[in-house]
């Protein structure tokens, strides 16, 4: 067994998959004996900790990204991980809801931003966003999940609005940075673990 295969099996064990599990992406990495496999493992395990977010917060941000990216394997793993780190069923549901709501907002507000037409800002959006008004995870943390999803979905307007809100709530740029770092790593991991 190659060292590469061993690392793949370690990553699979972390997310609760059988050591023999493979998909097209994993097969390519394994056959090519890619050095990236070690980076993948180190990057993924680093998403589970932060100097600025609690382990529960890391798990919930990661979960919202897995849901946003429609990755069932990572969603299942991160739901269990979030529970282990003290998240409630309501907080887990909110992470999933945040992913869906922000996907909606990112499409809508990115459209407004891309067109740059004043007319589209005057037409009522008719989009309900009650989840944002009183989140069970707290306003600041909901905004952190929101900026992470918005960064993945590429909505400049939403990223800027959420960052401004987070900082106005007294949070730090380090928390913003770590939430987006987690989002990027979960997205990258999802390209080979699905």
C-alpha distance (Angstrom), angle and dihedral (degrees) to the residues before:
residue distance angle dihedral
X1 . . .
X2 3.80 . .
X3 3.79 123.2 .
X4 3.80 86.7 -116.3
X5 3.80 92.0 57.1
X6 3.79 89.9 49.8
X7 3.80 92.0 53.6
X8 3.81 91.0 47.9
X9 3.80 88.8 51.9
X10 3.82 90.4 49.8
X11 3.80 91.2 53.1
X12 3.80 90.9 46.8
X13 3.81 90.3 50.6
X14 3.81 90.9 52.0
X15 3.80 91.5 56.7
X16 3.81 93.2 41.5
X17 3.79 99.5 -106.8
X18 3.79 126.2 137.8
X19 3.83 115.0 -96.5
X20 3.82 89.8 -117.7
X21 3.82 94.4 54.2
X22 3.79 111.7 122.9
X23 3.78 137.6 166.6
X24 3.80 131.8 -178.0
X25 3.82 94.2 -84.0
X26 3.80 95.4 46.9
X27 3.79 89.9 47.6
X28 3.80 91.1 54.8
X29 3.81 92.4 49.1
X30 3.79 92.2 46.5
X31 3.81 96.8 45.4
X32 3.79 91.5 47.8
X33 3.80 92.2 46.0
X34 3.80 87.0 -129.9
X35 3.79 118.7 -159.7
X36 3.82 86.1 -146.2
X37 3.80 91.6 78.9
X38 3.81 91.5 75.2
X39 3.83 90.9 47.9
X40 3.80 89.4 49.3
X41 3.80 91.2 54.8
X42 3.80 94.4 45.8
X43 3.80 93.3 45.0
X44 3.79 93.2 47.6
X45 3.79 95.3 48.2
X46 3.82 89.4 47.5
X47 3.82 89.9 60.4
X48 3.78 89.4 67.0
X49 3.82 92.9 65.6
X50 3.79 137.8 44.5
X51 3.77 138.9 169.9
X52 3.81 89.6 -134.9
X53 3.81 105.1 35.7
X54 3.78 127.6 54.3
X55 3.80 118.7 -117.2
X56 3.81 88.5 -106.2
X57 3.80 90.9 52.1
X58 3.81 91.1 48.7
X59 3.80 89.9 51.6
X60 3.82 93.3 48.1
X61 3.82 94.3 48.0
X62 3.80 89.4 47.8
X63 3.80 90.9 47.6
X64 3.81 92.5 51.5
X65 3.81 88.9 53.4
X66 3.81 93.7 47.4
X67 3.81 88.9 51.6
X68 3.81 91.3 45.7
X69 3.80 89.4 51.6
X70 3.82 92.3 46.7
X71 3.80 91.4 -124.5
X72 3.81 107.8 156.6
X73 3.82 95.8 -174.5
X74 3.80 94.4 53.8
X75 3.81 92.7 38.3
X76 3.81 91.2 56.1
X77 3.81 92.9 45.8
X78 3.81 94.2 45.6
X79 3.81 93.5 47.2
X80 3.81 89.1 56.7
X81 3.79 91.4 42.8
X82 3.82 91.9 50.6
X83 3.81 90.4 51.0
X84 3.81 90.1 50.3
X85 3.81 89.1 52.3
X86 3.81 92.3 53.2
X87 3.80 103.8 -92.5
X88 3.79 116.5 150.0
X89 3.79 125.3 -133.1
X90 3.82 87.4 -107.6
X91 3.81 92.4 54.1
X92 3.81 90.8 48.1
X93 3.79 90.5 49.5
X94 3.80 89.0 49.7
X95 3.82 91.4 53.3
X96 3.81 88.7 53.3
X97 3.80 91.7 44.5
X98 3.79 90.8 48.9
X99 3.81 90.4 55.2
X100 3.79 91.7 52.3
X101 3.81 95.9 42.8
X102 3.78 93.3 47.5
X103 3.80 92.3 47.5
X104 3.81 86.1 56.8
X105 3.80 93.3 45.9
X106 3.78 93.1 44.9
X107 3.79 92.7 56.1
X108 3.79 93.2 44.0
X109 3.79 99.0 44.7
X110 3.79 93.8 38.9
X111 3.83 86.9 56.5
X112 3.80 90.8 51.5
X113 3.80 90.5 47.0
X114 3.82 94.7 46.8
X115 3.78 94.9 50.0
X116 3.78 94.5 43.7
X117 3.79 89.9 -158.4
X118 3.79 117.2 147.6
X119 3.82 89.7 -149.6
X120 3.83 91.5 68.6
X121 3.79 91.5 54.2
X122 3.81 90.4 53.6
X123 3.81 96.5 53.2
X124 3.83 110.9 88.0
X125 3.80 111.4 -106.3
X126 3.81 94.0 -141.7
X127 3.80 90.0 -156.1
X128 3.80 119.8 138.4
X129 3.80 115.1 -137.7
X130 3.81 104.7 169.8
X131 3.80 90.0 139.9
X132 3.80 89.0 70.1
X133 3.79 96.1 51.0
X134 3.80 99.0 67.3
X135 3.81 111.2 5.9
X136 3.80 119.3 -172.4
X137 3.81 89.3 -137.0
X138 3.82 91.0 55.4
X139 3.78 129.3 -101.5
X140 3.83 97.0 -88.4
X141 3.80 94.6 50.2
X142 3.80 93.3 43.7
X143 3.80 87.2 54.0
X144 3.83 89.2 51.4
X145 3.80 91.0 54.2
X146 3.80 88.2 45.4
X147 3.80 94.4 53.6
X148 3.80 90.5 47.3
X149 3.82 92.6 53.3
X150 3.81 91.2 42.8
X151 3.80 91.2 52.2
X152 3.81 91.1 51.7
X153 3.80 91.0 47.5
X154 3.80 92.4 47.8
X155 3.81 100.4 -122.9
X156 3.81 106.8 153.3
X157 3.80 93.3 -175.7
X158 3.81 92.6 52.8
X159 3.81 94.0 43.8
X160 3.80 90.7 53.5
X161 3.81 93.6 44.6
X162 3.82 93.6 48.9
X163 3.80 93.5 45.5
X164 3.80 90.6 51.6
X165 3.81 90.3 49.2
X166 3.82 93.3 47.4
X167 3.79 92.8 51.7
X168 3.82 91.7 44.1
X169 3.81 87.6 55.6
X170 3.80 88.4 59.6
X171 3.78 98.1 -102.1
X172 3.78 125.8 135.6
X173 3.77 137.1 -108.6
X174 3.82 87.1 -123.7
X175 3.82 90.4 62.9
X176 3.80 90.2 48.6
X177 3.79 91.1 48.2
X178 3.81 93.7 50.0
X179 3.81 93.0 47.4
X180 3.81 90.0 53.5
X181 3.82 91.6 43.0
X182 3.81 88.8 55.0
X183 3.80 90.4 47.7
X184 3.79 91.9 52.8
X185 3.80 93.8 48.4
X186 3.81 94.3 47.1
X187 3.79 89.1 49.5
X188 3.82 91.1 49.9
X189 3.81 92.5 46.1
X190 3.79 90.0 50.7
X191 3.79 90.2 61.2
X192 3.81 89.8 68.7
X193 3.84 104.2 21.9
X194 3.81 109.4 58.7
